[in-house]
Amino acid sequence: MSRYLPHGPLGMGGAPLGNLFTAIPDALATAAIETAWDAGIRHFDTAPHYGAGLSEHRMGSVLRHHKRAEYTLSTKVGRMLEPVPEVPEMDDNFQHGLSFRRRLDYSYDGTMRSIEDSLQRLGLPSIDIAYIHDCGEDWLGAAWVEQFDIAMKGAAKALTKLREQGVIKAWGLGVNVVEPCILALDRADPDIFLVAGRYTLLDHTALKELLPKCQARGARAVIGGPYNSGLLAGGTTFNYEAAPPALVARTKAIAAVCARHGVDLKAAALQFVVAHPVVAAAIPGPRTAEEMRQNAAAMAQKIPVQLWAELKAEGLLPAEAPTPVA
């Protein structure tokens, strides 16, 4: 069947708009989304989990002023939001989110309800892609196998039905690990995966099995966390934890090669990701309009092909990894 192709190659991730780790005012969040639109970005991702609905509210408040057919919008299922009188200042790493409690629910009925609730929060008539969210060992521990089975019997069937009805255009998994995606390709018919941090300049986990399997099935991938939460953008964290010394040293070596060619490390990080034929887009999550402008400039920067050859020659990239052409 013909698979839905989302807008790319650069998108906008919505986790920071839910006040991930740090609260940002509504005005700054709005400015970041508007700057993305003005920069030509037409791919936006959010989730109920991000700020307990706050990210969806903020995304929808801007996007509803644009023609719905002109952009790709994705959100996620797997967590239902239930109202509570108050929430802690920091809840699931989101500061000052909305007054809702998250409840895990990968069932068929829960998925149908989740899509309806997201549309209400967004204030929009449709979404393009629905991802089954965080159904992996990193979030669920040993229980992930049982929850994954529930998701395949429930959420996957619900989303397949919604795709057949034309309510959504595509579905898949939105995760930080590759194992659930590989299994999902065996058990269902997903179109696309949002994989955070597992295919970057520093982490090539998805290259060995997941991306080739997607290519064989005609499925696509969107890569979240292309900077591995900061290390590839001048920060000190790798996947939201203090970066280990070996990865800091590897990043410095990659940055040195980039510097010799006059290339911004962020540009190399973004353009490497989208060079793989399976990858439809990279979606870093900017907090501010300035970060959004930096991402757009990085994706547009010209990079000499010699840079990629040098990274491979120094053992900093796998020889088999696709790299951009001139």
Phi, psi and omega per residue, in radians:
M1 nan 2.802 3.128
S2 -1.373 2.216 -3.115
R3 -1.594 2.562 3.079
Y4 -1.230 2.332 3.111
L5 -1.922 1.940 -3.124
P6 -1.279 2.847 3.065
H7 -1.098 2.601 3.121
G8 -2.866 -3.006 0.067
P9 -1.512 -0.131 -3.100
L10 -2.031 2.296 3.086
G11 -2.196 -2.988 -3.114
M12 -2.239 2.078 3.052
G13 -1.454 2.499 -2.986
G14 -1.790 0.091 -3.117
A15 -1.059 -0.809 3.121
P16 -1.044 -0.487 3.126
L17 -1.221 -0.215 3.026
G18 -1.646 0.275 -3.127
N19 1.175 0.788 3.087
L20 -1.107 2.021 -3.135
F21 1.198 -0.672 -3.063
T22 -2.383 2.372 3.111
A23 -1.344 2.418 3.037
I24 -2.163 2.469 -3.129
P25 -1.122 2.701 3.121
D26 -0.960 -0.694 -3.086
A27 -1.103 -0.685 3.130
L28 -1.238 -0.664 3.092
A29 -1.105 -0.774 3.107
T30 -1.068 -0.741 -3.137
A31 -1.106 -0.655 3.127
A32 -1.114 -0.753 3.141
I33 -1.183 -0.757 3.133
E34 -1.122 -0.658 3.091
T35 -1.133 -0.687 3.081
A36 -1.027 -0.817 -3.139
W37 -1.072 -0.788 -3.122
D38 -1.128 -0.454 3.119
A39 -1.464 0.007 3.107
G40 1.650 0.104 3.121
I41 -1.255 2.306 -3.132
R42 -2.321 0.469 -3.134
H43 -2.375 2.030 -3.041
F44 -2.264 2.324 -3.117
D45 -2.172 2.429 3.117
T46 -2.550 -3.006 -3.136
A47 -2.957 2.618 3.025
P48 -1.004 -0.594 -3.108
H49 -1.064 -0.560 -3.020
Y50 -1.285 1.725 -3.129
G51 1.257 0.417 -3.121
A52 0.893 0.856 3.092
G53 1.774 -0.210 -3.073
L54 -1.116 -0.739 -3.138
S55 -1.093 -0.740 3.117
E56 -1.092 -0.756 3.102
H57 -1.006 -0.825 -3.076
R58 -1.185 -0.738 3.104
M59 -1.057 -0.860 -3.087
G60 -1.103 -0.591 -3.088
S61 -1.110 -0.455 3.099
V62 -1.661 -0.827 -3.016
L63 -1.179 -0.437 -3.112
R64 -1.197 -0.182 3.092
H65 -1.568 0.032 3.111
H66 -2.032 2.744 -3.140
K67 -1.106 2.229 -3.030
R68 -1.038 -0.557 -3.073
A69 -1.321 -0.133 -3.009
E70 -1.592 -0.017 -3.097
Y71 -2.579 2.797 3.035
T72 -1.650 2.284 3.097
L73 -2.231 2.219 3.078
S74 -2.176 2.554 2.958
T75 -2.444 -2.945 -2.937
K76 -2.390 2.824 3.086
V77 -2.220 2.842 3.126
G78 2.175 -0.310 3.060
R79 -2.263 2.086 3.034
M80 -1.561 2.564 3.125
L81 -1.850 2.215 3.129
E82 -2.093 2.310 -3.073
P83 -1.144 2.480 3.066
V84 -2.377 2.709 -3.117
P85 -1.060 -0.642 3.138
E86 -2.748 2.764 3.117
V87 -2.212 2.731 3.097
P88 -1.063 2.768 3.103
E89 -1.005 -0.682 3.061
M90 -2.088 2.068 -3.069
D91 -2.297 1.997 -3.100
D92 0.954 0.687 3.107
N93 1.304 0.103 3.096
F94 -1.893 2.221 -3.073
Q95 -1.626 2.292 3.098
H96 0.909 0.879 3.036
G97 -1.323 -3.058 3.125
L98 -1.321 2.894 -3.025
S99 -1.447 1.187 3.101
F100 -2.401 2.609 3.046
R101 -1.810 2.420 3.122
R102 -1.502 2.375 3.061
R103 -2.258 2.158 -3.115
L104 -1.123 2.297 -3.134
D105 -2.778 1.790 3.107
Y106 -1.798 0.302 -3.077
S107 -1.325 2.928 3.095
Y108 -1.074 -0.928 -3.099
D109 -1.144 -0.694 3.119
G110 -1.094 -0.643 3.126
T111 -1.162 -0.779 3.106
M112 -1.045 -0.747 3.131
R113 -1.176 -0.678 -3.115
S114 -1.076 -0.733 3.106
I115 -1.086 -0.789 3.127
E116 -1.059 -0.771 -3.138
D117 -1.113 -0.706 3.140
S118 -1.109 -0.729 3.111
L119 -1.073 -0.647 3.105
Q120 -1.145 -0.782 -3.133
R121 -1.154 -0.684 3.121
L122 -1.238 -0.517 -3.035
G123 1.236 0.538 -3.085
L124 -2.205 2.739 -3.066
P125 -1.450 -0.238 -3.070
S126 -2.811 2.786 2.900
I127 -2.112 2.864 3.135
D128 -1.685 -0.791 -3.054
I129 -2.199 2.358 3.015
A130 -2.034 2.176 3.118
Y131 -1.866 2.373 2.967
I132 -1.326 2.069 -2.848
H133 -1.648 2.272 2.918
D134 0.984 0.627 3.116
C135 -1.574 1.170 -3.082
G136 -2.568 2.978 -3.078
E137 -1.119 -0.528 -3.094
D138 -1.086 -0.573 3.134
W139 -1.701 -0.603 -2.949
L140 -1.897 -0.083 -3.112
G141 1.118 -2.573 -3.105
A142 -1.127 -0.361 -3.131
A143 -1.260 -0.100 -3.047
W144 -1.117 -0.558 -3.116
V145 -1.113 -0.793 3.112
E146 -1.142 -0.761 -3.131
Q147 -1.181 -0.615 3.090
F148 -1.105 -0.696 3.110
D149 -1.106 -0.726 3.076
I150 -1.063 -0.736 -3.118
A151 -1.134 -0.688 -3.137
M152 -1.218 -0.603 3.129
K153 -1.439 -0.382 -3.077
G154 -1.955 -1.331 -3.045
A155 -1.032 -0.764 -3.098
A156 -1.080 -0.712 3.130
K157 -1.211 -0.673 3.115
A158 -1.119 -0.775 -3.105
L159 -1.230 -0.607 3.058
T160 -1.091 -0.739 3.112
K161 -1.112 -0.756 3.123
L162 -1.119 -0.609 3.074
R163 -1.161 -0.763 3.133
E164 -1.099 -0.581 3.137
Q165 -1.426 -0.148 -3.127
G166 1.444 0.152 3.119
V167 -1.229 -0.691 2.999
I168 -2.159 2.845 -3.128
K169 -1.731 -0.398 -3.084
A170 -2.833 2.792 3.053
W171 -2.573 2.852 3.116
G172 -3.055 -2.654 3.115
L173 -2.027 2.512 3.014
G174 -2.037 1.815 -2.948
V175 -2.492 2.991 3.078
N176 -1.861 0.029 -3.114
V177 -2.321 2.741 -3.022
V178 -1.621 -0.381 -3.013
E179 -1.016 -0.779 3.125
P180 -1.091 -0.577 3.135
C181 -1.167 -0.752 3.126
I182 -1.076 -0.767 3.126
L183 -1.159 -0.649 -3.127
A184 -1.102 -0.611 3.099
L185 -1.152 -0.465 3.097
D186 -1.401 -0.514 -2.973
R187 -1.852 -0.248 -3.067
A188 -2.585 -2.884 -3.095
D189 -2.209 1.087 3.132
P190 -1.266 2.697 -3.124
D191 -1.705 -0.542 -2.899
I192 -2.791 2.591 3.103
F193 -2.187 2.405 2.969
L194 -1.776 1.890 -3.075
V195 -2.017 2.102 -3.064
A196 -1.674 2.126 2.974
G197 1.315 0.060 -3.068
R198 -1.780 0.061 2.963
Y199 -2.517 1.641 -3.086
T200 -2.487 -3.127 3.045
L201 -1.064 -0.431 -3.072
L202 -1.832 -0.403 -3.057
D203 -2.265 2.033 -3.055
H204 -1.976 0.447 -3.056
T205 -0.946 -0.718 -3.051
A206 -1.309 -0.240 -3.015
L207 -1.218 -0.599 -2.985
K208 -1.247 -0.858 -3.024
E209 -2.143 -0.792 -3.012
L210 -1.124 -0.916 -3.077
L211 -1.130 -0.723 3.042
P212 -1.079 -0.648 3.136
K213 -1.195 -0.657 3.050
C214 -1.085 -0.745 -3.114
Q215 -1.088 -0.686 3.140
A216 -1.179 -0.532 -3.099
R217 -1.659 -0.100 -3.101
G218 1.387 0.258 3.092
A219 -1.522 2.805 -3.125
R220 -2.077 2.970 3.092
A221 -2.318 2.532 2.954
V222 -2.030 2.329 -3.073
I223 -1.837 1.972 2.991
G224 -1.555 2.888 3.114
G225 0.981 0.771 -3.098
P226 -1.153 -0.243 3.063
Y227 -1.739 0.180 -3.081
N228 0.902 0.740 3.083
S229 1.267 0.117 3.029
G230 2.589 -0.543 -3.039
L231 -1.043 -0.613 -3.138
L232 -1.536 0.125 3.108
A233 -2.198 0.439 3.102
G234 1.565 0.083 3.140
G235 -1.611 -2.935 -3.062
T236 -2.124 0.050 -3.103
T237 -1.881 2.594 3.047
F238 -2.172 2.010 -3.083
N239 0.897 0.818 3.001
Y240 1.236 0.256 3.023
E241 -2.249 2.841 3.111
A242 -0.990 2.238 -3.071
A243 -1.185 2.310 3.091
P244 -1.167 2.656 -3.082
P245 -0.948 -0.640 -3.109
A246 -1.122 -0.685 3.133
L247 -1.303 -0.574 3.046
V248 -1.082 -0.761 3.133
A249 -1.136 -0.700 3.132
R250 -1.136 -0.705 3.107
T251 -1.099 -0.723 3.116
K252 -1.105 -0.659 3.115
A253 -1.157 -0.724 3.095
I254 -1.136 -0.748 3.133
A255 -1.085 -0.603 3.126
A256 -1.158 -0.699 3.086
V257 -1.122 -0.763 3.116
C258 -1.034 -0.758 -3.117
A259 -1.091 -0.668 3.135
R260 -1.102 -0.445 -3.141
H261 -1.802 0.111 3.114
G262 1.190 0.602 -3.057
V263 -2.028 2.376 3.046
D264 -1.195 2.343 3.127
L265 -0.997 -0.678 3.127
K266 -1.100 -0.634 3.115
A267 -1.120 -0.776 3.115
A268 -1.100 -0.696 -3.120
A269 -1.094 -0.802 -3.118
L270 -1.221 -0.797 -3.034
Q271 -1.284 -0.478 3.034
F272 -1.091 -0.811 -3.073
V273 -1.012 -0.839 -3.015
V274 -1.441 -0.010 3.088
A275 -1.295 -0.379 3.124
H276 -1.227 2.317 -3.061
P277 -1.091 -0.371 3.128
V278 -1.420 -0.440 -3.027
V279 -1.398 2.104 -3.134
A280 -1.522 -0.514 -3.085
A281 -2.887 2.712 2.920
A282 -1.910 2.391 -3.091
I283 -2.268 1.373 2.986
P284 -1.108 2.792 -3.101
G285 -1.946 1.613 3.138
P286 -1.316 2.568 3.052
R287 -1.606 -0.528 -2.992
T288 -2.282 2.927 3.080
A289 -1.082 -0.658 -3.125
E290 -1.143 -0.726 3.089
E291 -1.105 -0.640 3.103
M292 -1.131 -0.735 3.107
R293 -1.103 -0.686 3.121
Q294 -1.102 -0.710 3.112
N295 -1.100 -0.768 -3.137
A296 -1.113 -0.721 3.123
A297 -1.148 -0.667 -3.138
A298 -1.138 -0.689 3.128
M299 -1.197 -0.460 -3.097
A300 -1.578 -0.226 -3.071
Q301 -1.118 2.420 3.089
K302 -1.367 2.305 -3.115
I303 -2.138 2.163 3.118
P304 -1.175 2.482 -3.109
V305 -1.109 -0.373 3.134
Q306 -1.097 -0.485 3.136
L307 -1.058 -0.787 -3.104
W308 -1.167 -0.677 3.109
A309 -1.089 -0.679 3.140
E310 -1.203 -0.707 3.103
L311 -1.068 -0.682 3.113
K312 -1.245 -0.688 3.140
A313 -1.113 -0.557 3.138
E314 -1.555 0.088 3.107
G315 1.296 0.351 -3.119
L316 -1.612 -0.220 3.028
L317 -2.368 2.547 3.059
P318 -1.096 2.481 -3.113
A319 -1.060 -0.534 -3.068
E320 -1.525 -0.060 -3.104
A321 -1.232 2.222 3.054
P322 -1.105 2.467 3.113
T323 -2.271 2.763 -3.099
P324 -1.080 2.640 3.013
V325 -1.775 2.924 -3.077
A326 -1.094 nan nan
